Amino acid sequence: MERIYLDNNATTIVDPQVVAEMEPFYSRMYGNPNSLHSFGIEVRPYLHRAMERLYAGIGAGDDDDIIVNSCATEGNNTVIMGMYFSLLKDTRKKHIVTTQLEHPCVREACRFLENHGVKVTYLAPDSNGLITADMVAAVIDERTALVSVMWANNETGLVLPVKEIAAVCREQGVYFHTDAVQAIGKLPVDVQDVGVDYLTFSAHKFHGPKGVGGLYVRKGATLPPLLHGGEQMGGHRAGTVNVPAMVGMAKAMELAVEALDYETREVARLRDKLEDALLRIDDVLVVGSRAQRTPNTVYASIRGVEGEAMIWDLNQHGIAASTGSACASESLEASPILTAIGADRELAHTGVRFSLSRFTTAEEIDYTIAVVEKAVARLRALSTSY
Ligand code: 7TS
């Protein structure tokens, strides 16, 4: 059996159709779209088409902006730093509300602003691993400028009630940002229906290329740019546009929306099969109910088995899974989500995340189930605590 990739929340294979769409912009149409000669001019209609696909993919309105950038980390920093320069720095607004579940690129950007006089509330999830609109409403005050709550969590796949949270923010006159990196291609995403002011995404999480992402900005919610310089992206983000990547991201977005149905039926079916097999093993806990999760993710805590040991064992058998976020995998800190849902100290290091994609096959899942069952038995036999 070839290697099996079940770490799609970290990154995904680029869809071959996306690669094909990008290729001409490396080999033939390599002009700078801002140039006045034919090499530049011939590229522009493709950028226009790419923009249309991105707008359609997230339901953006004609007067809203989508700023194409380098990744979700950049998008999230643009919102948080931009809010500092537009409001937090000089007005009475001095407060950001976010959560302990956010990716480090949100959390650390907020922490940085704490050194500059900004107060940040990091909401802790409830015992289901969720943040509710009521929890957000309870901490907003007249000094709050921004609420930033992710749409779906990368570790657990848990989907947060962003529409209700957006409604609370609108009522209170507070900007609402959501990191939708783990939502695109897994859930229907409609920015106008949800009522967000800012939304970030990253192409490599939905079978697009790495190093390109997008930031949606609702009409009227404009922020200062993070990168100053040329007039690209309507002056919102300077720097020559990465044309092949942008075209690829737009194609990937279109394919992701088309595949949503398959994702919610077939990918979920394979995930459920794997999850059922995990739950048949004694002393295994899966975080969050299926109905509240993205269709592709299962995050399990296996008592008596260190997450890292499990990942190593699976890797020896050609299976790629993860203990959580690759961005934090160097750290030996306990998973905040497992801690939040009340896992004891021993369980806090036992998390293993399997994240599937539309490229995952039934045979791969059957093989994974067989390997996991043996690995758990082997590692428990070695464990001094089980
Ligand atoms: N936001 C979320 C929710 C993420 O899951 C990630 C990456 C990012 C932002 C950062 O995206 P980037 O394109 O800027 O790198 N998350 C993960 C993960 O779960 N495992 O590895 C990376």
Boltz pocket constraint, residues with backbone or C-beta under 6 A from the ligand:
constraints:
  - pocket:
      binder: B
      contacts: [[A, 9], [A, 10], [A, 11], [A, 70], [A, 71], [A, 72], [A, 73], [A, 74], [A, 103], [A, 105], [A, 150], [A, 152], [A, 153], [A, 154], [A, 155], [A, 179], [A, 181], [A, 182], [A, 202], [A, 204], [A, 213], [A, 324], [A, 325], [A, 326], [A, 327]]
      max_distance: 6.0
